[in-house]
Amino acid sequence: MTNKEVMVWLKKIMEWNLISLCCSWHRKRNELKFRRAVHLLIGFIMLLFFLPNTVAAKRTHHEKWYIDKWCAGRGQTEVVLYDNTRCDCVTDSHAVEADFANKFFEAIGQSLYYGLQTGKRSGILLIIEHPEDRKYWFMLNSVILHYDLPIDAWAISTGGVKI
């Protein structure tokens, strides 16, 4: 081998070494990106797992507890309608949707739909757990009166909260 050939081979070896160094640097960089992505994904999954529990922890009782308490002796709870929707309580005269106070706007639409499906008058049972929830009772009744909606409303609260 001549000196020129040796120099060419040395250059090639140095280039290959440089390429492998670059590739290993890219590989490490991509591994770090992958690890960060995995950590973010695990954190997000944990957040989704624990967040509903913290929201539910603020409630005094579950919605079903209030429905069972209010509907006992008045009608039937969790009535499955023909389209597989569930009305919280069906009495002789009303199809009642129960919801926590801050979700009153959802209860309006659901109660109207249940009334339509059952042929009964729509009703809303608003669950008021805290004194600051009373504002939703007034908001609900304001919407019902303003639009002259065919909805009757009742409120249920835990001890100590006056409506």
C-alpha positions as CSV (number, residue, x, y, z in Angstrom):
1,M,0.0,0.0,0.0
2,T,1.2,3.4,-0.9
3,N,1.2,6.4,1.4
4,K,-1.7,7.9,-0.6
5,E,-3.8,4.8,-0.1
6,V,-3.0,4.7,3.6
7,M,-4.1,8.4,3.9
8,V,-7.3,7.7,2.0
9,W,-8.1,4.7,4.4
10,L,-7.2,6.8,7.4
11,K,-9.6,9.6,6.2
12,K,-12.3,7.0,5.6
13,I,-11.8,5.5,9.1
14,M,-11.9,9.0,10.6
15,E,-15.1,9.9,8.7
16,W,-16.7,6.6,9.8
17,N,-15.7,7.3,13.4
18,L,-17.1,10.8,13.2
19,I,-20.3,9.5,11.7
20,S,-20.6,6.8,14.4
21,L,-20.0,9.5,17.0
22,C,-22.7,11.7,15.5
23,C,-25.1,8.8,15.3
24,S,-24.5,7.9,18.9
25,W,-25.0,11.5,19.9
26,H,-28.3,11.6,17.9
27,R,-29.3,8.2,19.4
28,K,-28.7,9.6,23.0
29,R,-30.6,12.8,22.1
30,N,-33.5,10.8,20.7
31,E,-33.5,8.6,23.8
32,L,-33.8,11.7,26.0
33,K,-36.7,12.9,23.9
34,F,-38.3,9.5,24.2
35,R,-37.8,9.4,28.0
36,R,-39.3,12.9,28.3
37,A,-42.3,11.9,26.2
38,V,-42.8,8.8,28.3
39,H,-42.6,10.8,31.5
40,L,-45.1,13.4,30.2
41,L,-47.5,10.6,29.1
42,I,-47.3,8.9,32.5
43,G,-47.9,12.2,34.2
44,F,-50.9,12.9,32.0
45,I,-52.4,9.4,32.7
46,M,-51.9,9.9,36.4
47,L,-53.6,13.3,36.2
48,L,-56.6,11.8,34.4
49,F,-56.7,9.0,36.9
50,F,-56.6,11.2,40.0
51,L,-58.5,14.3,38.8
52,P,-62.0,12.8,38.8
53,N,-61.4,11.6,42.3
54,T,-60.5,15.0,43.6
55,V,-63.6,16.6,41.9
56,A,-65.8,13.9,43.4
57,A,-64.2,14.4,46.8
58,K,-65.7,17.9,47.0
59,R,-69.2,16.5,46.9
60,T,-71.0,15.7,50.1
61,H,-72.8,12.7,48.5
62,H,-73.1,11.1,45.1
63,E,-76.0,12.3,42.8
64,K,-77.6,8.9,43.2
65,W,-77.9,9.4,47.0
66,Y,-80.0,12.6,46.5
67,I,-82.1,11.0,43.8
68,D,-82.9,8.0,46.0
69,K,-83.7,10.3,48.9
70,W,-86.0,12.6,46.9
71,C,-87.7,10.0,44.7
72,A,-88.5,7.5,47.4
73,G,-92.3,7.2,47.6
74,R,-92.7,9.6,44.6
75,G,-91.7,7.5,41.7
76,Q,-89.2,5.2,40.1
77,T,-85.5,5.9,39.9
78,E,-83.2,5.3,36.9
79,V,-85.9,4.6,34.4
80,V,-84.4,3.4,31.1
81,L,-86.3,5.0,28.1
82,Y,-86.8,3.3,24.7
83,D,-83.6,5.0,23.3
84,N,-81.5,3.7,26.3
85,T,-81.3,7.1,28.0
86,R,-81.9,7.1,31.7
87,C,-84.3,9.5,33.4
88,D,-83.3,10.0,37.1
89,C,-86.8,9.8,38.5
90,V,-90.2,9.3,36.8
91,T,-93.3,10.1,38.9
92,D,-97.0,9.9,37.9
93,S,-96.8,13.5,36.5
94,H,-93.1,14.3,35.9
95,A,-89.9,13.1,34.3
96,V,-87.2,14.5,36.6
97,E,-83.5,15.2,36.0
98,A,-81.4,15.6,39.0
99,D,-78.1,17.5,38.8
100,F,-75.6,19.4,41.0
101,A,-76.3,23.1,41.1
102,N,-73.4,24.1,38.9
103,K,-74.7,21.9,36.1
104,F,-78.2,23.4,36.0
105,F,-77.8,24.3,32.3
106,E,-77.3,20.6,31.4
107,A,-80.3,19.7,33.5
108,I,-82.6,22.0,31.5
109,G,-81.9,20.2,28.2
110,Q,-82.1,16.7,29.7
111,S,-85.3,17.4,31.6
112,L,-87.0,18.7,28.4
113,Y,-85.9,15.7,26.5
114,Y,-87.1,13.2,29.1
115,G,-90.4,15.0,29.3
116,L,-90.7,14.7,25.5
117,Q,-89.9,11.0,25.6
118,T,-92.2,10.1,28.5
119,G,-95.1,12.4,27.7
120,K,-94.9,13.8,31.2
121,R,-94.0,17.3,32.4
122,S,-90.3,18.0,32.7
123,G,-88.8,18.5,36.1
124,I,-85.4,19.4,37.6
125,L,-84.1,18.4,41.0
126,L,-81.3,20.8,41.8
127,I,-78.8,19.6,44.3
128,I,-77.5,22.4,46.5
129,E,-74.7,21.4,48.8
130,H,-73.1,24.7,49.7
131,P,-74.5,28.2,50.5
132,E,-72.7,29.6,47.4
133,D,-74.6,27.1,45.2
134,R,-77.9,29.0,45.8
135,K,-77.0,31.4,43.0
136,Y,-77.6,28.5,40.5
137,W,-81.1,28.0,41.9
138,F,-81.9,31.6,41.0
139,M,-80.2,31.3,37.6
140,L,-82.2,28.1,36.8
141,N,-85.5,29.7,37.7
142,S,-84.6,32.9,35.8
143,V,-84.1,30.8,32.6
144,I,-87.3,28.9,33.2
145,L,-89.3,32.1,33.7
146,H,-87.7,34.1,30.9
147,Y,-88.3,31.5,28.3
148,D,-91.6,30.2,29.8
149,L,-90.2,26.7,29.8
150,P,-92.5,23.8,30.8
151,I,-90.3,22.8,33.6
152,D,-91.0,22.4,37.4
153,A,-88.0,22.8,39.7
154,W,-87.3,21.4,43.1
155,A,-84.2,21.8,45.3
156,I,-82.6,19.4,47.7
157,S,-79.8,20.3,50.0
158,T,-77.7,18.9,52.7
159,G,-78.3,20.0,56.3
160,G,-77.7,23.6,57.1
161,V,-78.1,25.0,53.6
162,K,-81.2,27.1,53.3
163,I,-82.6,27.8,49.8
